[in-house]
Amino acid sequence: MTFFDFLIIIGALGFFIYGMKVMSDGIQKVAGSKMRNILSSMTSNRFFGIATGFLITALLQSSSATTVMTVSFVNAGLLSLVESIGVIMGANIGTTITAWLISILGFKIKISTIALPIIAIGFPLLFSKKSNLKAWAEVLIGFALLFMGLDELKHAVPDLKQNPEFLSFLSDYANKGYLSTIIFIGVGTILTLVVQSSSAAMALTLVMCFEGYIPFELAAAMVLGENIGTTITANLASLVANVHAKRAARAHFIFNVFGVVWMIIAFPFVIDLIDQYMTNYMGMSPLNPEDKSATVPLGLSIFHTTFNIVNVLLLVGFVPFMAKTAIKLVKSKGEADEEFKLDYISAGGIAIPEVAILEAKKEVAKFGEVTTRMNGFLKTLINDQDKKTRIKMFNKIKKYEEITDRVEIEVANYLDKVSTQEISPEVSSQIRSMLSITNDLERIGDIYYQMSKTIERKDENKIYFLPDQRDNLNKILDIVEKAFFVMNNNLNAEYGHIIIDDAKKLELEMNQKRNELRKSYLEQAEKGEYKFQPGIMYNDLFSSCEKIGDHIINVSEAVAGEI
C-alpha cells in the first residue's frame, strides 16, 4: 500500500464521517424540540429511560448526540444522574441501528447508485425559507453522502490477494486465544479514538471483515473495543466540562467496561452461538472465510446488538451502584468551590439550541441567587461591628463583584454561540431576555461593591451612623431582600409565562421608602440634626438600594417578555 492509497482510505473515511454528521445534525434540527419533550417527560423509571435512550439514538443516528443531550438535561436539573445512566444504556442499544443500516443497505443494496438522485431531491430544499425544510435537506444529503463514503471506503481498501504479507502478519496475532481477543479490543478502542466516531470505526471494521482482512471473531473483538473507545471520547470531552458532565461520562465508561469484561470471559461461547444461529436459520456462517456475501456484516450486527442488549439486562440492576461509583470518582470540591464557576453551562460544546437554552436558564437563575447573597453581606456590614467579620464581608463583596463580571461575560459568550445556530423565534426572544437579565444582575453586583466602598470609607474616617439611620437602611434592605425572593422565583419559572404584579408592588414600595427616607433626611439635615459626611453616605446607601430595585424589576420584566 502506497502513501497515496493510505490517503484515499482516510479521505473515504472522512467522506463517511462527514455524511454521518450532516445527517445527524439535520435530524437533530428536525426533531430537536420533540427530543427535548421526550427527555423532559422522563420519570425515575430507569426502564423507561432505556427505551427513551434507544428511541432517540435510533432517530438521531448518534449516541454522542444523545449523551450530550442527556448530560445537558442533568445539568439543567431535569434528570438525575441515575436517570441519565438509563438513557445512556438505551443509547448503547440505539447505536447498533447504525450497524444494521450499513449491513443491510451498504452491503446488500447498491444504495450509492441512487445517492445522487437523493441529493437531487434534497438540494432544492436547501434554498427554502422554512428552516424545517432546510433541515430535511441536510438529512437527505447526509444520508446519501454517508453511503457514498461507505462505497468509497470499500473500494479504497486494497485487494487482499495483492497484499499476502498483511495476511501473514495478521496470522501471527489471530490464534492466541484470549490474548488475540484482548489485542483486537485494544485495536478497536484506538481506532475509535483516532476517528472520533464509533459509527465510523464500526463501518471500517465491517469493510475490513467483509474484504477478508480480519476474521469474524477478531472483528467482533474490535467492536467491543469500539464500545470502550466511544466512552473515552466522551470522557476526554468532559475534561473541560462541569462536575455533572464528568460523572455522566464516568458512568458511561464504567457501564461499557464492565460489559466488555464479562464478554471477554463468554466470548468463545457467544461467537459459537451466533455462528450456530446463522447457520441454522440463515444458511450461512460468519466463520466461513470463503463466504463473500453479506454474512459477516450481518453477523457483526447481530453480535453488536446482542452484546449491548444483554449488557443492559445484566447491569440495569446496578444503576444506583454505578451512580455512586461515578460520584466517588468525580468528587465535588464543595459549595465554596462550585459557587464561583458555571455549573450548568458545559465548556465542552454547544448542545442543540432547545437544550442549550435550558442550561443557560439554569445558569442565569443561579446568577440571581449569587447576587442575592450580596444583600446579606451588606446588611452584616451595616449591623456587625466586629472587625474580622467586616473585613471578611468586604472581601466577599469584592469577590462576588468579580464573579458577576465573569458570569455575565461567559453566559453572553455562550448565548452568542447558541444564536449562530438555526433557532426559533421563541429561542431568539429568550436569548434577548437572558442577555438583558445578566446585564442587570452584573450592574447589581457593581452597586453593592460601590456601597461596600462607601462603608469602607466611613470606617476609615471613623464616621458612625445614628441608630435611626441604621434602622432605616435595614428596612429598605429588607424590602430589597423580598424583591430578590420574588425575582429568583421568576427566574426559575417559564419565560414569557409569569405574572409580575408582586414584583411591581415591591418596586413601588421601594420607591416610596426611598422618597420617604430622602424627605426625612433633607428635613433633618436642614435642622442640623445630621452631620454632613455621614448624611451624604447615608443618602448614597439608601439611594443605591432603590437603584438595585430598578434592576431587580428589570429582571422580572425580562422573564415576562416585557423588554
N, C-alpha and C positions, 0 to 999 in steps of 0.2 A: 504494500500500500504506500503510495507516494504522499507527500505533504498536501498536494492538491486534492487527492482523494479524501484525506482527513478533513480538509476544509469543506468539501462537499457534504460530508456527513454532518459536520457541525452546522452548516447552513441549512440542511434539510431538517435537523432537529430544531433549529431556530424558527424555521417556517412553521413547524408543527406547534411549537410553544406559542408563537405569535397568534396563530389561528385560535388556539385554546383561550388565550387571553381576550382576544376581540369578542369571541362568542360568549365567554363568561361575563365580561363587562356589559355586553348587550343584554344578557338575560337578567343581570342584576338591576339594570335600569328599567327593564320592562316590569320586573316582579319585585323590585326593592321594597316598595311600601307594603305589598302583600306579605313579603317575608318578615317584615317588621311586625305586622299584625299577628302572624302565626307565632313568632317567638314571644312577643309581649303577652300573649294569652296563655302562656305555659303555666302549669301548676307545678307543685313539688313532686308530681308523679314522674319518676325517672324513666319509666317505660314509655310514657307519652313523649318525654324528651328525646328518647332514642328514635322514636318514629318521626318526630319533628326534624331531628338532625339528618335522618335518612332522606326525608322528602325534600328538604331544602338543598342538600348536596346533590341529589339526583337532578333537581331542576337547574341549579346554578352550574353544575358540572365542575365544581371546585370545592374541595374540602377546606382549602385555605380560606376561601371567601366565607364559608360557614363558620370556621373557627374565629375569624376576625369579627364577624357579626356577633357571635356568642360572647366573646371577650368584651366587646363594646357594651353588650347588654348587662354583663356582670358589672362593668364599670359604672353604668348608668343606674345600677341598683334594681334592675328589672329581673335579674336572675341571680340565684345564689351560686356559689362555687359547685355545690353538689348537683344542682340542676344543670349547670353548664357541662359537667362531665357526661351526663346523659346525652346531651346534644352532640358532644364530640364523639361519643361511642356510635351514635347514629350516623354521623358524618363519615366515619370509617367504613361503614357498610355502604353508604351512598356513593362513595368514591369508586366502588367496584363497578358501578354502572358504566363509567368511562371505559374500563377494560372490555366490558361486554359490547359496547358500541364499536370499539376498534376491532374486536374479534369478529363480530358478525358483519359489520359494514365494510371494514377496512381490508379484510382478507377474503371474505366470501363474495362481496359485491364490489364491482369496479366503480365506486362512487366518485372517484377522481374524474371519470369521463363526463359526469353530469355536474361537476363542480362549477364550471364556467357558466352554464345556464342558471345555476343557483345564484351566482354572483350577479348575473344579468338581471335577475328578479329583484335582488336586494339593492343594487346600485341606484336605481331611480329614487328609492325611498330615502337615501341619504340626503337628498335635496328637499325633503318635505319640511314644512314649517312646524309640523307636530313632532314633539320630542319622542313620543311613543313610537311613531313610525320610523324615526331615525334609529331608535334602539333596536327595532326589529331588523332593520338593515344590517346592523352590526352582528346580530345573531346569525342571520343567513350567510353573510360574507365570512364571518369567523368559522362557521360550520364547514363551509366549502374549503377555506384555507387550511383548516385542521387536517382534512383528509387529503388535500393536495400535498401537504407537508409529509403526511404518513406515506403516501405513494412515492414521493421523492426519497424518503428515508429507506424504503425497501429497495429502490434502485441504487442508492448510494452505497449500501453495504456490499463489499466486493464478493464475487463468487468464491465460495469455499474451495471449490476444486482447483482454483488458480492459486490458492494460499494454503497448501497442505501443512506448511510449517506451523501455522496457527493451531491446527487440529492436534498436532503432536505436542505442542506447548500446553494445550488445554488438557490433554490426556494425563499429563503429569499431576494435575490437581483434581481430576474428576473421579478418581477411585480411592479416595482416602476416607470414606465413610462420613462420620460426623464432622471431621476436620474440613472436608470439602464443603459441607453444608455451611459451617461457620465462616469459611473463607468467602463464599459467594454471598452470604448475608452481608459481610463487610463490603463486598464489591457493590451490592445494591444500595447500601447506605451511602457510600461515597459517590456513586453515580447520581443519586437524588440530590445530594449536597451540591454537586457540580452543576447540574442543570436547573436546580432550584424549583423542581416540579415533579411530584410523584407520578403525575399522569404522563409526562414526557419520558421519565425513566421507565415507566411501565410499557410505553409504546416501543422504546428502544429494545427492551427485554423481549417483547413479543416478536419484533422483527428479527433479532439475533437468533431466537429459538426457532422461528419459522424457517430461517435460512440454514439452520443446522449448525450454527456456531457453538451453541451450548445445548446440552441435553435438557430434557424437560425438568428433571429433578433439581438441577442446578439453577435453571431459570426460576423455579418455584422458590428456591433459597434466596435468589436475588429479590423476588417480590417481598419476602419477609424483611429483607434489608431496606427496601424502599419504604416499608411501613415505619421503620425506625428513622430513616432519613428525613421523612416529611415532618416528624416531630422535632428533630434537631433544627431544621429550618425555622420552625415556629419559635423554638427556644432562643435561637440567635436573634430573631426579630424582637423578642420580648426583653432583650438585654437593656434596651433604651426605653422600655415601657414601664408602667406603674406596677405596684405590687399585685394587683388583681390579674393583670395580663400574665405576669410571671407565674402565678400559681396555676392558672388555667393551662398554660404551656407545659408546666411540670407534670400536671395531672395527665395530660395527653401523652407525654413521654413515658410515665410510669405504666399507663394502661397498655401502650403498644409494646414496650419492652417485656412486660410480664407475659403478654401474648406470645411473643417470639420465643421466650424461654421455654414455655410448655410445648410449643410447636416443634422446637428442636428435638425434644425427647420423643414426641409422637410422629416425627417427620416421615420415617420409612413406612410406618403403618398407614398414614394419611395418603402418601403417594400411591401405595398399592391399592388403597380403597378407591381412589379416583380412577386409577387405571382399570380396575375391575368394573366399576360403574360404566365407564365409557365403552369398554369392550363389550359388556353385556347388553347395554341399552342403545348404544350408538354405532356399534360395529366397527369401532376404530380405537386404536391405542396410542396415547400420547408418548408412550415409552418406545414406540417403534421408530427408529431413526430414518427408515425408508419412507415413512408416511409424510408426504409433502403437502397434504391437504391442510385445511384449517383446523386439524385435530389439536395441534399444540396450543395455538392461541385460545381455543375453547377450553382446553384442559387447564391452562393457566388462569383463565377467568373463573372456572369452577373452583380451583384451589384458592384463589384470592377471596372470592365470596364466602366459601366455606370457612376459611380461617377467620375472617372478620365476624361472621355471624356467631360461630362457636365461641370466639374470644369474648364477645359481648355477653353471651349467655353464661359463660363461666365467671366473668368478673363483675356482672351487674350488681351482685350482692355485696361487692366490696367497694362500692362507690363512696360511702362515708369514710372508709379507711383511706382510700386514695386522696380524698379531700384533706383529711387530717395530715397525711404524709406531705402533701403539697404545701400546706400551711407551715409545717415544721421546716421544710426545706427552704421556703421563702418567708422568713420571719419579718414582721413589720418592725420598724425601728421606733415605734411608739408614736403617740399623738403629737408630741412636740416636734418630731421629725416630719410627720406627714402633713401637718397643717401649713407648712411653708412651701409646699410644692403642689403641682397639679395632680389630683388623684384620679380624675375621670377621663381626661383627655390623654390619649395614647401618643407617645412621641414616635412610635414605630410607623405610623402611616395614617391615612385618612380612610375611614370606613365609607360605605355608601352614604349619601347626604342625610337620609332619614335617620340613620343610626348615629352619624356624627353629630347631628343636632341634639339628640338626646344626651350624648356625652357632654356637649358644650353647655346645655341647660343645667345639668347637674353641677358642672364646674362653676357656673355663674351663681347658682344657689348657694354653693359653698363659699363663694366670694362674698356674698351678702352676710353670711354668718361671721366671716373673718372681720369685716368692718364693724359688725355689731359689737364684737368684743372690745373694740377701741372705746366705746361709750363707757364700759365698766372701768377700763383703765383710767379714763379721765375723772370719773367720779371718785376713784381712790385718791387721785392727786388732790382733789378739792377737799376731801374729808380726812385723809390719813396724814398725820404729821410725822410719822416715823421716817427717819432719813433714808434708811436702807430700802424701805418699801417704795419710797418716792423715786429713788434712783432706778430701781427695778422697773417701775411704771414708765419713767421717761425713756428708758432703753427699749421697753416693749413697744411703746407707741412709735418710736423711730423705726424699729424693726418691721412693724406691721405696715407702716407707710411705704417702706421699700417693697414689701410683699405686694401691696396693692398696685404699685407701679409695674412690677414684673408680671403679675397675673393679668392685668389689662393688656399688656403687650402680647403675652403668649396666647391668650384667648382670641385676641384680634387677629393674630397671625394664623391661628387655626381656622377661624371663621373665614378668613380671606382665601385659604386653600380650599375650603368647602365650596365657597362661592364660585370658584373656577370650574366646578363640575356643572353638569346639566341639572338644574334644580327647579322645583316647582315654585309658583308664586308664593305659596304658603311658607315654604322653607326660606325664600328670599326675605319675606316680611319678618320672620323670626330672627334671621341673621341681623337685620337692621335694628330690631328691638334689643338684641343682646349686645350689640356694639354700643348702643346708647346707654344701656344699663351699666356695662363695665366702665364706661367713661364717668358716669355719675358716682359709682362706687369708688373709683380712684380719686375723684375730687373730694369725697367724704374723708378718705384717708389723709389727703393733703390738709384739710381743715382741722382734723383732730391733731395733726402734727403741729400746725401753727398755734393751736390752742395750748398744746403742751409747752411750746417755746414761750408763750406769754406767761404761763405759770412758772416756768423755769426762771424767767427774768424777774418775776415777782419774788421768788425765793432768794435770788442773788442779791437783790436790793433790800431784802428784809422788809418787804411790804406785806401787810396782812389784810384779809377781807374781814369785814364786820360779820357777826353771826347771821344777820338778816340777809346779807349779800350771799353768803354760803347757802343758806336755806333756799333762796330764790334760784340759784344755779342748780341745786339739787332738784327743785321742782320742774324746771324746764328740761333737765336731763332725763327725768322720769318720763316726761311726755315723749322725748326722743326715743327712749327705750321702747315705749308702747308702739311708736311708729315703726321702729325696726322689726318688732314682732309681727306686725301686720305685713310689712314688706317681705319678710322671709317666708311667710305663709303664701304670699302671692307668687314669689319666685319658684316655689315648689308646685304651683298649680299649672294648669294647661294654658299656654299663651293664647291670648285672644278670647278667653272664656272665663274671665273673672269680673267681679263687681268691686269697685274700689271706693265705695261710699265710706267705709270705715277709715280708709287711708286719708280721704279728703277731710273727714271730720277732725282727725288728729292734726292734719296740716293747718286747718283753720284754728284749732285750739293752740297750736304752737305760735302762730302769727299773733293771736290775741295775747298770749302770755308775753311774747317779745314786746308788743306795744305797751302792755301794762308795766313791764319792768323798765322800759325806756322812759315812759312818762314819770314813773316814780323816781327813777334815777335823776332825771333832769330837775324835778321839783326839789329833791333833797340836795342836789349839787348847788342849786340856786340859793338854798338856805345855808349853804356852807357845812352841811352835815357829813358830806363825803369829802375825803382828801382827793386831790387832783389825780395823782398817779394810780392808786388803787381803783378809783372811779373809772378811769379810762380803760384799765384792764378788765374790770367787771363788765363794762359796756361791750367790750370786744368779745368776751366769752359768751354772754347770752345772745348777742347778735350772730355769732358764729353758729350757735345751736339752731337758730332759725334758718341759716343757710343750709345746714345739714338736713333740716326738714324739707327744704326745697328739693334737694337731690333725692331724698327718700321718696317723695311723692312722684318725682320724675320716673323713678324705677317702676313703681306700681303702674303708672300710666303707660310705660313702655310694654310691660307684661300684658296689659289690657289692649294694646294695639292703638293707643291714643297718641301716637307720635307721628 
